[in-house]
Amino acid sequence: MENLKNVNNEKLKKKTIYILLDILIINISIILSICLWFGGSIPGLPSGSGVLIPKEVWLWYSHTFLIASILGVLVYKIFSFYKNLWKYASIDDLYKIIIANSIIFLSIYLYYVYFLSSKINFELPKRMMIIAWVISIIFFVFSRSGYRFVKRVGINVEHFFDKKSGKKRVLVVGAGYSGYNVVRSIINSEKGYEDKMAVLVVDDDYVKNNTNIMGVRVTYDTANIPRLAREYEIDEIIIAIPSANNSDINRIAGYCTNTDCELKIIPPLSDISGYNGIRDVSISDLLSRKEVQIDIRKISEYIMDKVVLVTGGGGSIGSELCRQIIKFEPKLLIIFDIYENNAYELLNELKQKYGEKAKAIVIIGSIRDGECVEDLFKKHRPNVVFHAAAHKHVPLMEDVPKQAVKNNVFGTLNIAKYADKYGSDHFVLLSTDKAVNPTNIMGATKRITELIIQDFSRHSKTKFVAVRFGNVLGSNGSVIPIFQNQIKAGGPVTVTHKDITRFFMTIPEACRLVMQAAALNDSGRIYVLDMGEPVKIDDLARKLIRLSGFTPDKDIKIEYVGLRKGEKLYEELIMSEEKDTMELVFEDKIFVTAPFKMDYSNFKSKLEKLENALNGEDIVIRDVIKEIVPNYVPKENMNV
């Protein structure tokens, strides 16, 4: 309470000072204008003679003093000048100052015309009042923002004389409104910018070349960033173009990562409430593409007021699916997972964010447990099923093929069987690019699940589809978190092979496309998400090291450790037999393949054989998988 009282007293003291200062400014402006006007050449007097200001002028001023003082304070109060934070003053505030002072001096003149002209034998010069008006504006602006001018001059001198001031030398990318705000924040030493010094602004608009923002030079062409960073000894780069599309950010960030500078970014306008929210550039900024636009109406039609089940709902993909699904107001969202901690945390997150609107529950269980799965379907009758539960780590599954088959193949069979039995409308399997020409157990089991979906679609009223995509940025166990942890530990960063490539997509992007694919009408099809161009993992590791403020092979070593069990150099999204049947079905992001021609009775008998093989040796399991998936070629049999 005492602190609040002190703050209020300080505000009152500051306001009083400003009021007294404004009264002084208005009156000094009038007095100076009188001296300037009557101190010049007066008609009728010899040149160079001493000129006395007529006493009628001072008589007029004595009548005007009080009204000018009161009027000035009143107008400034109406314009809220005593509440402004002048350290953040902009051009709009200058316009207000001009308007306010125009009102004040026009009122002073009108007061003379209507109330004083008949009493005083004196004709008030209009141009003298204009001079007073100009002087008052100059004085007012300097009284509020003079310290900014002084500070700016000081900083420019510091730039010229002292390049090693101890502050981070900053290059700002973007000379628009956001770039201006970053430069202003640095110059004013606002919170978060106290340790920075704006040195240069770079923009791709040639018209802005050789202009300046608050005394900081603007130069052209972001392609010159690596050279400029060296020449100006830049320590930090801030990308301040929140309206830019992902491809432009990717391009500019690519230039920036070819420097040794720290890299920050103003997030997209949709992600922040203000322009000062700089954050570190993430790898997703560098790899993301044009934002995926989804058909909200179509997705809403099959999710709103429906019971939706997400298996593996506590995982990285499953949890993001749940976050996206809850926005469409399902009747009930069922988060099904064997690991209770993640599922419980997700449920709390949804409840906290959406309150009572988050109609969601957690059910702990395994997709391997047929009785548990049937109880779930029998009790809740889910209309839509997103099947994300799976064992996905390639090297681990190579060591335990039996567990991969039990979970991925027969767990999927359980979910599909009861979705069919209890009349679900949609069933969506999340598949992987590793199912294409698989070289490992994980990929082979996921290919079998695609065939299971195709088999069920022939006779079921449920629409069964699979969605195939590649690696997801930031998912549990993916390469990005592993690299980040290795960098934090000081290295080395381990890359399996210098030439290894992978497809990448962000988690939200993948989940949006999965939901969109479920809204399409075909059953028994595999939808393939466009993942863009494959990315070299070696390049990815080097970018991450640079983004962390280090130099690859100098500060952080990169070691090539060889391909892991079941791993291949290049992943594929479609099989050769699918290429001729590929069809674009949603914008340029989702393709669909024709159903694979197969003997379904033989497929079912092979599944039974695989189930029986679970009681035997791993080699038997691999042999049966080879029978079901002929293009499964274990890595040890490949020349990679």
PAFI-488138 format. One line per 5 residues: their letters; for each residue x, y negated, z negated of C-alpha. Coordinates in steps of 0.5 Angstrom, whole numbers, always signed. Each point is the difference from the previous one (the first is absolute). Last residue first. Example, Ala and Ser with C-alpha at 12.3 -4.5 7.8 and 13.67 -1.06 7.14 Angstrom:
SA	+27,+2,-14  -2,+7,-2
END
This chain:
VNMNE	+48,+98,+98  +0,+7,+3  -6,+3,-2  +0,+7,-4  +2,-2,-7
KPVYN	-5,-6,+1  -6,+5,+0  -4,+0,+7  -7,+0,-1  -3,-1,+7
PVIEK	-4,+7,-1  -4,-2,-5  -4,+5,-3  +5,+6,+2  +6,-5,-3
IVDRI	-4,+0,-6  -1,+7,-1  +8,+1,+1  +1,-6,-5  -4,+4,-5
VIDEG	+4,+6,+1  +6,-3,-1  -2,-3,-7  -1,+7,-3  -7,+3,-1
NLANE	-7,-1,-4  -1,-7,+4  +0,+5,+6  -7,+2,-1  -2,-8,+1
LKELK	+4,+0,+6  -3,+6,+3  -7,-3,-2  +2,-6,+4  +2,+4,+6
SKFNS	-7,+4,+0  -3,-7,+0  +4,-3,+6  -1,+7,+4  -7,-1,-1
YDMKF	+1,-8,+2  +4,+2,+6  +3,-7,+2  -1,-6,+5  +2,-6,-4
PATVF	-5,-5,-1  +1,-6,+5  +4,-6,-3  -2,-7,-3  +4,-6,+0
IKDEF	-1,-6,-5  +4,-6,+0  -1,-4,+6  -7,-2,-1  -4,+7,-2
VLEMT	-1,+6,+4  +6,+0,+5  +0,+7,+3  +6,+6,+0  -2,+6,+4
DKEES	+6,+0,+4  +5,-1,-6  -3,+5,-4  +4,+6,+3  +6,-3,-1
MILEE	-1,-1,-8  -2,-7,-3  +3,-5,-5  +7,+3,+0  +6,-1,-5
YLKEG	+7,+0,+2  +6,+2,-4  -3,+6,-3  +0,+2,-7  -2,+8,-2
KRLGV	+5,+0,-6  +4,-7,+0  +4,-3,+6  +7,-3,-2  +3,-4,-6
YEIKI	+1,-6,+4  +3,-5,-5  -2,-8,+0  +5,-4,-5  -3,-6,-3
DKDPT	+4,-7,-1  +4,+1,+6  -3,+6,+4  -6,-4,+0  +0,-7,-2
FGSLR	-4,-2,-6  -6,-5,-2  -5,+6,-1  -3,-2,+7  +7,+2,+3
ILKRA	-1,+7,-3  -7,+1,+2  +2,-2,+7  +6,+5,+0  -4,+5,-2
LDDIK	-5,-1,+5  +5,+0,+5  +2,+7,-2  -7,+2,+0  -1,-1,+7
VPEGM	-7,-3,+1  -5,+3,+5  -4,-4,+4  -7,-2,-1  -4,+5,-5
DLVYI	-6,+1,+4  -4,+4,-4  -2,+7,+3  -7,+3,-1  -1,+7,+0
RGSDN	-7,+2,+3  -5,+6,-3  -5,-5,+0  -1,-7,+4  -4,-6,-3
LAAAQ	+5,-5,-2  -1,-2,-7  +5,+4,-3  +5,-3,+4  -1,-6,-3
MVLRC	+1,+2,-7  +7,+3,+2  +1,-6,+4  -1,-4,-6  +4,+5,-4
AEPIT	+6,-1,+4  +0,-7,+0  +0,-1,-7  +6,+5,-1  +4,-3,+5
MFFRT	+2,+4,+6  +7,+3,+2  +2,+5,+6  +7,+3,-2  +7,+0,+3
IDKHT	+6,+4,-1  +6,-2,+4  +5,-2,-6  -2,+7,-4  -2,+1,-7
VTVPG	+0,-7,-3  +3,-1,-7  +1,-7,-3  +6,+0,-4  -2,-4,-4
GAKIQ	+0,-5,-5  -5,+3,-5  -5,-5,+3  +2,+2,+7  -2,+7,-1
NQFIP	-7,-1,-3  -1,-5,+6  +2,+6,+4  -5,+5,-3  -5,-5,+0
IVSGN	+0,-1,+7  +1,+8,+2  -7,+2,-2  +0,+4,-7  -7,-3,-1
SGLVN	-2,-5,+5  +3,-6,+1  +0,-1,+8  -4,+6,+3  +3,+5,+4
GFRVA	-3,+3,+6  -8,+0,+2  -5,+6,+2  -7,-1,-2  -4,+6,+0
VFKTK	-8,+1,+1  -6,+4,-2  -7,-3,+1  -4,+5,-4  -6,+3,+3
SHRSF	+5,+6,+0  +1,+5,+6  +6,-2,+5  +2,-5,-5  +2,+5,-5
DQIIL	+6,+3,+5  +2,-7,+2  +1,-2,-8  +4,+7,-1  +4,-2,+6
ETIRK	+3,-6,-3  +1,+4,-7  +4,+4,+4  +4,-6,+3  +1,-2,-7
TAGMI	+3,+7,-2  +5,-1,+5  +2,-7,-2  +1,+2,-7  +4,+7,+2
NTPNV	+5,-4,+4  +2,-1,+8  -7,-1,+2  -2,-2,+7  -5,-5,-2
AKDTS	-2,+1,-7  +6,-4,-2  -4,-6,+3  -5,+1,-6  -7,+1,-2
LLVFH	-5,-3,-5  -7,+4,+1  -6,-4,+1  -7,+4,-2  -6,-4,+2
DSGYK	-8,+2,-1  +1,+5,-6  -5,+5,+0  +1,+4,-6  +3,+6,+4
DAYKA	+4,-4,+5  +4,-4,-6  +0,+7,-4  +4,+3,+6  +4,-6,+2
INLTG	+3,-1,-8  +2,+7,-1  +3,+1,+7  +4,-6,-1  +3,+3,-7
FVNNK	+1,+6,+4  +5,-3,+5  +3,-6,-4  +0,+3,-7  +1,+7,+1
VAQKP	+4,+0,+6  +5,-6,-3  +0,+5,-6  +2,+6,+4  +5,-4,+4
VDEML	+4,-2,-7  +7,-2,+2  -2,-3,+7  -5,-3,-4  +5,-4,-4
PVHKH	+4,-3,+6  -7,-2,+4  -3,-4,-6  -8,+0,+2  -3,+4,-4
AAAHF	-8,-2,+1  -6,-3,-2  -2,-6,+5  -7,+3,+2  -5,-5,+1
VVNPR	-7,+2,-1  -6,-3,+1  -7,+2,-2  +2,+3,-7  -5,+4,-3
HKKFL	+1,-2,-7  -1,+7,-4  +1,+5,+5  +6,-3,+3  +3,-1,-6
DEVCE	-2,+7,-3  +3,+3,+7  +7,-3,-1  +1,+2,-7  -2,+7,+2
GDRIS	+4,+0,+7  +6,-2,-5  +6,-1,+6  -3,-8,+0  +2,+0,-7
GIIVI	-4,-4,-5  -1,-7,-4  -6,-3,+2  +0,-8,-1  -6,-4,+1
AKAKE	-2,-6,+4  -5,-5,+0  +4,-7,+1  -6,-5,+0  +0,+0,-8
GYKQK	+7,-3,+0  +3,-1,+7  +7,-2,-2  +1,+3,-7  -4,+6,+2
LENLL	+4,+1,+6  +7,+0,-4  -3,+4,-6  -2,+6,+6  +7,-1,+3
EYANN	+3,+1,-7  -4,+6,-1  +2,+3,+6  +7,-1,+0  +0,+3,-7
EYIDF	-4,+6,+1  +4,+4,+5  -4,+5,+3  -4,-5,+4  -7,-1,+2
IILLK	-3,-8,+0  -7,+0,+2  -3,-6,+2  -8,-1,-1  -5,-4,+3
PEFKI	+5,-3,+5  +1,-7,+0  +4,-2,+6  +6,-3,-4  +0,+7,-4
IQRCL	+3,+3,+6  +6,-4,+1  +3,+1,-7  -2,+7,+0  +4,+1,+7
ESGIS	+6,-4,-4  -1,+6,-5  +0,+5,+5  +6,-2,+3  +5,-1,-6
GGGGT	-3,+6,-4  -6,-1,-5  -5,+2,+5  +3,+6,+2  -7,+2,+3
VLVVK	-4,-6,+1  -8,+2,-1  -5,-6,+3  -7,+0,-3  -4,-4,+5
DMIYE	-3,-7,-1  +4,-3,+4  +5,+5,+4  -2,+2,+6  -3,-7,+3
SIKRI	+5,-4,-4  +5,+3,+5  -4,-2,+6  -1,-7,-2  +7,-1,-2
DIQVE	+3,+1,+6  +7,+0,-1  +6,-5,+2  +7,+2,-1  +4,-5,-2
KRSLL	+6,-1,+6  +6,+4,-2  +3,+1,-7  +8,+2,+0  +3,-6,-2
DSISV	-5,-3,-5  -1,+8,-2  +8,+0,-2  -2,-6,-5  +2,-7,+0
DRIGN	+1,-3,-7  -6,-4,-3  -2,-8,+1  -6,-2,-3  +1,-7,+1
YGSID	-5,-1,+6  -7,+1,-4  -5,+6,-1  +4,+5,+3  -1,+7,+4
SLPPI	-5,-3,+5  +5,-5,+2  +5,+5,+2  +6,+0,-5  +5,-6,-1
IKLEC	+6,+4,+1  +7,+1,-3  +7,+3,+2  +6,+0,-3  +6,-2,+4
DTNTC	+5,+5,+3  -2,-1,+7  -3,+4,+6  -6,+2,-5  -2,-7,+2
YGAIR	+0,+1,+7  -5,+6,-1  -4,-4,-5  -2,-5,+6  -2,+6,+5
NIDSN	-4,+4,-5  -3,-7,-2  -2,-1,+7  -3,+7,+1  -4,-1,-7
NASPI	-3,-6,+2  +2,-7,-2  -5,-4,-5  +4,+1,-6  +6,-3,+4
AIIIE	+5,-2,-6  +6,+5,+1  +4,-2,-6  +8,+2,+1  +5,+0,-5
DIEYE	+7,-1,-1  +2,-5,+6  +7,-2,+1  -2,-5,+6  +4,+3,+5
RALRP	-1,+8,-2  -8,-1,-1  +0,-4,+7  +3,+6,+4  -5,+5,-3
INATD	-6,-5,+1  +1,-2,+7  -5,+5,+2  -5,-4,-4  +0,-6,+6
YTVRV	+1,-7,-2  +2,-5,-5  -3,-4,-6  +4,-4,-4  -2,-1,-8
GMINT	-1,-8,-1  -7,+2,-2  -1,+4,+6  +4,-2,+5  +0,+0,+8
NNKVY	+6,+2,+4  -5,+6,+3  -7,-1,-1  -2,+0,+7  +4,+7,+1
DDDVV	-5,+4,-4  +3,+6,-2  +2,-3,-7  +6,+0,-5  +1,-5,-6
LVAMK	+6,-1,-3  +4,-2,-7  -6,+1,-5  +4,+1,-7  -3,+5,-5
DEYGK	+1,+1,-7  -6,-4,-2  -5,+4,+5  -4,+4,-4  -3,-5,-4
ESNII	+1,-7,+4  +6,-3,+1  -3,-6,+4  +5,+1,+6  -1,+8,+0
SRVVN	-8,-1,-1  +0,-5,+6  +4,+5,+4  -5,+5,-1  -6,-4,+1
YGSYG	+3,-3,+7  +1,+8,+2  -7,+1,-2  -3,-6,+4  +5,+2,+6
AGVVL	+7,+0,+1  +1,+7,+0  +6,+4,-3  +3,-3,-6  +8,+1,-1
VRKKG	+2,-1,-7  +6,-1,-4  +0,+3,-6  +2,-5,-6  +7,+0,-3
SKKDF	+1,-7,+4  +5,+3,+5  -1,-4,+6  +1,-7,-4  +1,-6,+4
FHEVN	-5,+0,+5  -5,+5,-3  +1,-4,-6  -1,-7,+3  -7,+3,+3
IGVRK	-2,+2,-7  +2,-6,-3  -4,-4,+6  -6,+5,-2  +0,-2,-7
VFRYG	+0,-7,+1  -6,+1,+5  -3,+4,-5  +1,-4,-6  -4,-6,+4
SRSFV	-6,+4,+0  -5,-3,-4  +3,-7,-1  +3,+0,+7  -7,+1,+3
FFIIS	-3,-5,-4  +5,-5,+2  +0,+1,+7  -8,+0,+0  +0,-7,-4
IVWAI	+5,-3,+5  -4,+1,+6  -6,-3,-4  +3,-6,-2  +3,-1,+7
IMMRK	-7,+1,+3  -3,-5,-5  +5,-5,+2  -2,+1,+7  -7,-2,-2
PLEFN	+2,-7,-3  -4,-2,-5  -3,-7,+1  +1,-4,-6  -4,-6,-3
IKSSL	-3,+5,-6  -7,+0,-2  -3,+1,+6  +5,+6,+3  -1,+3,-7
FYVYY	-6,+4,+0  -2,+3,+6  +6,-1,+5  +5,+1,-6  -4,+7,-3
LYISL	+0,+2,+8  +8,-1,+0  +1,+4,-7  -5,+6,+3  +4,+0,+6
FIISN	+6,+1,-4  -3,+6,-4  -3,+4,+5  +6,+0,+5  +4,+2,-6
AIIIK	-5,+6,-1  +0,+2,+7  +8,-1,+1  +1,+4,-6  -5,+6,+2
YLDDI	+4,+0,+7  +6,+1,-4  -3,+6,-4  -2,+3,+6  +7,+0,+2
SAYKW	+2,+4,-6  +1,-1,-7  +3,+6,-4  +4,-3,-5  -6,-5,-1
LNKYF	-4,+5,-4  -6,-5,+1  -5,-1,-6  +2,-8,-1  -1,+0,+8
SFIKY	-7,+2,-1  -3,-4,+6  -5,-3,-4  +6,-1,-5  +4,-4,+5
VLVGL	-6,-4,+2  -1,-2,-8  +7,-2,-1  +0,-4,+6  -6,-4,-2
ISAIL	+2,-1,-7  +6,-3,+2  -2,-4,+6  -6,-3,-4  +5,-2,-5
FTHSY	+5,-3,+4  -5,-4,+5  -2,-6,-4  +8,-1,-2  +2,+1,+8
WLWVE	-5,-5,+3  +3,-5,-5  +7,+2,+2  -2,-1,+7  -3,-7,-1
KPILV	+7,-2,-4  +3,+0,+7  +6,+4,+1  +6,-4,+0  +5,-1,+6
GSGSP	+7,-2,+0  +1,-3,+6  +4,+4,+6  -4,-2,+5  -4,-6,-1
LGPIS	-7,+1,-2  -7,-1,+4  -1,+7,+1  +3,+5,-5  +6,+4,+2
GGFWL	+1,+6,-5  +0,+0,-8  -8,-1,+0  -1,+7,+3  +5,+4,-3
CISLI	-1,-3,-7  -8,+1,+1  +1,+7,+2  +5,+1,-6  -5,-2,-5
ISINI	-6,+4,+3  +5,+6,+0  +2,-1,-7  -7,+0,-2  -2,+6,+3
ILIDL	+6,+4,-2  +0,-3,-7  -8,+3,-1  +3,+6,+3  +5,+1,-5
LIYIT	-4,-2,-6  -5,+6,+2  +6,+5,+2  +2,-1,-7  -6,+1,-3
KKKLK	-1,+6,+4  +6,+3,-3  -1,-2,-7  -7,+4,+1  +3,+6,+3
ENNVN	+5,+0,-6  -5,-1,-5  -4,+6,+3  +6,+5,+0  +1,-2,-7
KLNEM	-7,+2,-2  +1,+6,+4  +6,+2,-4  -3,-2,-7  -6,+5,+2
END
